[in-house]
């Protein structure tokens, strides 16, 4: 009787849970799942829906030096594959933020990354100084890419201007800095390289894509500000492209500045795509509106996705795209 055929032993499955911890420069995070600024309020609104201790971090709504009433309505318009918004950075200003919102945020069991937007170079620097050393501020994200306000993208469309701003903010605070870039440029990789060389701890890609919606019967734009920022699934391919391009350019220059992917992320597959493309963390935005618990689902699903690649940590899959 012939001997029974033999087959190679199946590879042993990973039994230990993968390490979800990531570092964005000097900023250490529990895991790579963050909430995007402007989609999570000031966190208090979500406290009955989300276990903050499970999140890598929270980015509250962007604050400005002075209070802003925002743009005239309509401010949001749903599209077939995303959301157009033209909020106009409606907020009560940084003084009100530090007095009324930061004390609560400082009590939360996760990293708080404060998003700031200045009307000019000096305002960015002044706000960074004001936040420096305040309890609860784990990092500062420079919103140099908002398409819904005058001069909102001025600092994110020119490499030299970006260098000047990030360098000045870097000198004004010891707090880790993230630079959030706009896709509404010719070569976003050039801006990412400029931000990295100027001292940004990490780079966030991308902010919304400029778009518009029209009521053809009335021959009028639907948004009160005519144009706004498109977010959601429609921009994910653009965001993936930007992360990949930025990662490749930084790598070619010998820089290891971490990237944070943003744009249309709603499933664990989306998260993994961004990690493989070169992001070390991701921010969840539009999906928070229709599923406020989406971040919890992503955190829960991430270990299984990593195990499927036999990866023991987030770092093992970052930037592993085969091209």
FILUMDO-834365 format. One record per residue (C-alpha): x, y, z; residue in three letters. Coordinates in steps of 0.02 Angstrom, whole numbers, plus 50000, padded with zeros to 5 digits. Each point is the difference from the previous one (the first is absolute). Layout:
N
XYZALA...
END
This chain:
323
500005000050000UNK500775016849950UNK500455011850141UNK498795013850039UNK500445016249914UNK500845012950107UNK499645018749995UNK500995014450074UNK499395005350169UNK498855015149999UNK500835015550071UNK499585002950181UNK498705013550027UNK500465015250100UNK499274998350172UNK500665015650085UNK499035016049968UNK500935011949884UNK500755015750074UNK498885014649947UNK501085013750073UNK500705013149882UNK501095015350015UNK499775016049901UNK501705007350032UNK500005004250186UNK498144996450016UNK499644982450063UNK498274992949966UNK499084984850066UNK499484995349823UNK499905008249828UNK498145004250003UNK499695018750020UNK498485010949973UNK500135013949871UNK499785018050052UNK498285007249967UNK499114983250000UNK500044995950186UNK499505016550080UNK500955003250160UNK499814981650050UNK498715003750135UNK498654997349869UNK500604982149974UNK500334994550179UNK498444988950009UNK500414991349837UNK501884997649996UNK501224992550125UNK501365013149991UNK501254988450084UNK499974989149845UNK500515014049881UNK501745004649947UNK499545018350011UNK498705013549973UNK500145015849896UNK498685012550058UNK499245012749883UNK501275012349929UNK500215015850103UNK500525017249940UNK500755015150087UNK498375009950001UNK498214993450001UNK499264996249829UNK498164998749954UNK500404989649847UNK499265000649826UNK498205003349951UNK498874984949966UNK499874987949923UNK501564993650084UNK499894981649955UNK499384990549848UNK499974981249981UNK500684993049837UNK499834982649926UNK501674994750074UNK500415012450136UNK499645016450086UNK500325017949949UNK500265011950144UNK500285018650013UNK499915002750187UNK501275014049998UNK500894995150163UNK498535005350110UNK500705000550178UNK500115011050155UNK501865003549989UNK501524993250091UNK499675009050164UNK498294992050015UNK500744983349949UNK501335000150136UNK498755006050129UNK498474989449963UNK500524984949895UNK501804995750042UNK499704996550186UNK498764986349950UNK501104993349860UNK501474999050120UNK499054987250105UNK499754987849856UNK501044984049995UNK500725002949827UNK501145012049909UNK499255017049958UNK500705008149842UNK499425018049988UNK499655006249824UNK500375018449971UNK499775011549850UNK500735017549988UNK499455014149888UNK501845004049977UNK501744994050046UNK500045009150167UNK498344992850060UNK500634982249977UNK501545004050103UNK499015009150135UNK498774985650020UNK501394987250008UNK500825010150139UNK498345001350092UNK499754981149995UNK501804995750044UNK500094990350162UNK498135000450036UNK499354984150085UNK499124988749879UNK500845006149841UNK500964985049933UNK500335007849830UNK499495014149884UNK499384997649823UNK500275014849885UNK498485001649888UNK500875008249853UNK498794992449876UNK498215005650031UNK499175004449833UNK498485008450081UNK500775016250065UNK500995014149921UNK501874996150000UNK499614982950078UNK501194990849885UNK501325013549978UNK501274991350110UNK499734982949924UNK500175003449814UNK501765007149994UNK501514990550067UNK500975015450053UNK498525007350094UNK499684983350083UNK501824998950057UNK499945017550073UNK498414996550098UNK500464982850067UNK501745006350049UNK499255014650096UNK498724989250089UNK501344987150039UNK501015013750086UNK498475006150096UNK499524983850085UNK500744983950067UNK498374991049961UNK500014987549856UNK499365007449837UNK498994992349859UNK499815009449836UNK498354996749910UNK500185002049813UNK498795003849859UNK499844989149844UNK499575015649899UNK501795002049939UNK501044994149853UNK501254989650099UNK499504996150178UNK501614990150027UNK501005016149986UNK498975008150138UNK500164984450108UNK501895000349979UNK500045018450046UNK498994997050159UNK501104985350050UNK501625009349972UNK499335014850100UNK499754989150153UNK498224993249998UNK499844984550108UNK498724992749880UNK499035004849844UNK498124997849978UNK499374996449824UNK498745005349942UNK498775013950036UNK498445001249891UNK499995001849812UNK499265016049931UNK498324997249918UNK498255006949976UNK498184995349976UNK498705008849893UNK498105001649996UNK499815001149812UNK498175004750007UNK500395015550101UNK501695002149916UNK500805002550169UNK501354991250101UNK499334989850146UNK501375005450120UNK499875017650067UNK501865002249971UNK499824993049823UNK501414987450022UNK500474988450143UNK501034985150050UNK499554982649940UNK500304985850122UNK499474981850015UNK500234984849886UNK500175010549842UNK501695006850053UNK500794984050066UNK500944996049838UNK500705017650000UNK500534998750182UNK500844983249971UNK500955007349853UNK500585014850104UNK500584989050145UNK500944988649881UNK500855014449910UNK500495008750162UNK500664983850076UNK501074996449847UNK500745017549993UNK500415000450186UNK500774982749989UNK501075005249851UNK500685014450105UNK500394988850147UNK498625007650107UNK498884989650113UNK498695013250042UNK498394990350034UNK498455003049896UNK498185000350056UNK498764994649867UNK498315008749985UNK498634998249870UNK498524988349982UNK500534987650135UNK498544989750066UNK500554981750006UNK501504990350061UNK500454996749818UNK500115018849975UNK501145001450151UNK501154986249938UNK500105007849827UNK500645016250075UNK501254991050111UNK500704990149854UNK500095016049897UNK501105008050133UNK498915007350138UNK500434996150180UNK498295005550063UNK498325005449928UNK498645012550041UNK498174995549984UNK498905014449941UNK498394999249901UNK499604982250059UNK499755006850176UNK498425008849939UNK499074984549944UNK500794987750122UNK500615008550160UNK500704983450062UNK501054996649844UNK501645003450089UNK499634986450128UNK499664987549862UNK501635004349914UNK501034997950159UNK499174983150030UNK500304993949822UNK501805005849983UNK500864985550092UNK499164987349887UNK500535009349844UNK501805000650060UNK499984981550043UNK499414996149823UNK501655007349940UNK500944991250140UNK500525017150064UNK500425002050183UNK499885019050000UNK499355014949902UNK501765004649950UNK500244983749907UNK498715004649868UNK500295018849981UNK500655004249827UNK500064981949940UNK499105003149835UNK500774990049858UNK500135010749844UNK
END
